Amino acid sequence: MADIILDVSDLNIEFHDHDKPETVVFDFDLTLEKGEIVGIVGESGSGKSMSALAIAGLLKRHALTKTGRIMFDGHDLLTCDRDTLRSYQGDEIAIIFQEPMTSLNPVKKIGWQVEECLRIHHKDMSKQERKEKAVNMLDSVGIHEPEKVYNMYPHELSGGMRQRVMIAAAMIADPQILIADEPTTALDVTVQEQIVELLRKLNREKQTSIIFISHDLSLVSRLCQRVLVMNKGYVVETGKTEDVFKRPREEYTKRLIAAIPKIDI
Amino acid sequence: MKKFFDNIFRYKSNKKINGYMVAGSIITGLIILMVIVGLFYMPYDPTKMDSSCKLQGISLKHIMGTDNMGRDVFSRVMYGSRVTLLIAIGTVTMGVVIGSIIGAFTGYYGGMLDEVLMRIIDALFAFPSILLALVFVSLFGTGTYQVIISLGIAFVPSFARIVRSEVLRCRNMDYIESARLQGVPDLRIIFVHIIPNTKDTMIPSILIGFNNAVLAEAGLSYLGIGSQPPYASLGKMLSDAQSYMFTTPSYVLSIGMTIVLMILGFAFLGEGLGKDKRG
């Protein structure tokens, strides 16, 4: 068995926004090996994004309680202090959001945004080195004329281009874990395919582990080695992608698979 | 150079000319030109009195006439505009800097800090800003710098409110969340990631702020508590001039018109920028 870099166990997430506390994730377990791509599928509201955000440490400030453990690099991300968490964020654990149109700061140049992570976590790099690295990164996520795009603003790019920029910004510090929270949902089908191919390439070249969250089962089945199926906050089924999709054990998984649209003309 | 002209012509042929913007730029440009020229050259010494030519009307020798002490009004307007602009810039800068800091922190962190600071701001807001400035002037004393500080404090609340609401708007945007997930420290998020996004709202407010500052300074000087003679600001000169309103109308009119133009210029610029944004 390869190295386990992330070990989430018994994660429960509970909201306190209303009078009655509401649990949105129950007993979430996940182990992630180096270089592995794990998919989390489920319908909207099944708690898949919540679990991912908890792993990324974004839920710290919200009015909720979490129990369980998220072990990474010898630290429990749920209980460690803010500075420790912050030193991992971006540098070791990066995230890409669903909505490429709003995930880039409209008043900053693309290059600046891609470099931001280096500016925070690798303060010893010179301006020249940063730029070089950013341009290389833009190039490797498949942006033509990276030098030109480096000096552009987000509104000058299309949705697919922006998602590539987001991936470049997330990957620039060579994180160990990349969390992709429905990265392709807002894009059209051909661009989806390119983004998935890009994630696969980065995974292969840099050995980055990827947690791929999606409700698109066909994408997940092509990209991921393992898959978790979530429903109403519970992980209902987990296993190798092939096993889960070919021989689903749970009624919910069967229904999900049956819901994949097929073209019959 | 060729590209520059191409751009101008393309601008003219493709877009409707923004009249406010053009008028504002011209008027403000003239005022600023007058102040800059005044730094190096003035037709007369603004403080030199000449009892032989008191209260003269407009002539080639004195294009705005002379005042009750025989001083050249145009030279004094040149100097007075400089003082007035200095006070306006100082006031607005102070208001914007302090207001932005308060607004940014309260908007970003919320909670108790927000409550306490915003209630203080509300209390300051409850007074008309000119009255508030009067109170501070009576505390600090009169003089150009004291007026800047007093008016600056009086201007803080409005800027703090504007910045706070803008920060609240940006705080939960995806790009801020993603910056947070990159491990960017809070201070950097506030001042490097959020504040630049407030500029669309801030620039027109700053220009309107300039207007209010010019007016407020004129008001304070009119009451005799602005900058002190012999180096007077426009407001002080206006209050001096009003006693000769009927004998030498050119005196009071030329000063009044300068203030009007100054305010109009900034107001047009602000309006023009707003129009550009609305498209």
Interface residues (C-beta under 8 A of the other chain):
Chain A: A56 G57 L58 R86 S87 Y88 Q89 G90 D91 A94 I95 F97 E99 T102 S103 L104 N105 P106 V107 K108 E116 C117 I120 H121 M166 A169
Chain B: M173 D174 Y175 I176 E177 S178 A179 R180 L181 Q182 G183 V184 P185 R188 H193 P196 N197 K199
